């Protein structure tokens, strides 16, 4: 039996266990749809973030902070398989090379499309950037809502979890302050 069939049979079993009839009209194709959804939502396991970043490394004399703010992402909590909805703010200070701007959101997506805990995802992003780009410093802040807290458990809607990972120059007060001031500044206009 292939993985797809095993997965779909597991979904049918779950439906039966919760008291549903997997053969009723509205649920007949649900196992296949759930398989496709999980295949998409966990596609990060089949991607290497270091390869994504290495595809666009360029020499540069820039030595000022590069920041991509408000990178939207969706992930899934590894404890309950429920959604995590958030934004990542990723910055680095180049040391002879920069990475193509689109590669940073793609790298965030690679880690987000795995079963995650926010704390670990924040660290993974910072460490991948540090390893591949070898910058003077890296700063990552993630702000997210966790459906495992909102839909069940404590049921606290609109609570936000914030995590950070700082490396190199971002551990220095001046750089840390600049980074947090930029990401916390209100945006007055959209371009």
C-alpha positions, 0 to 999 in steps of 0.5 A: 500500500502506498503512502497516499492510500495509507494516509487516506485510510487514516483520515477515514479511520479518524472520521469514523472514530469521531462519529462521522460516516466517511461514506456520506456524500460530503465526506467521500472525497475528504480523505483525498482532499486532506492528503493534498492539503497536508502534502502542500502544508508540509512541503518544507520537508522536501526543500532545503533552505540552504539551497534556496539561499545559495541560489542567489548570493551576490558580492556586495560592499553593503555593510548596513542592515538589510531587513524584510519585514512582515513576511506572512506565513502559515505553519502547523503546530507540531503538538496539535496539528493546528494552524499557526498564522504569523509574520516574520521579520528577518534582518542581517548585516552583510559581510561581503555578500547579500542574498536576493531579497525574494530568497528570504521569504522563500526560506521562511516558507521552507521552515513554516511548511513543516510541523513546528513550534514557533521558538524552533522556527525562529532559531532555524531561520537565524541559523540558516542565514548565518550559515549560508550568508555568513553575515556580521549579524542576524536578527529574526522576530516572529509574531504569530497566533496559535490556533491551539490556544484560540480554538481549544485549550485556553481559548484566548483569541487574539493573543500573539506570541513573539519570539526572537533569535539574535546573532552576531552584531544583533546582540549589541545594544545599538544594533538590537535597538535599531532592529526592534525600532524598525520592526515596531515602527508603524507604517504610514503608507504602502508603496 
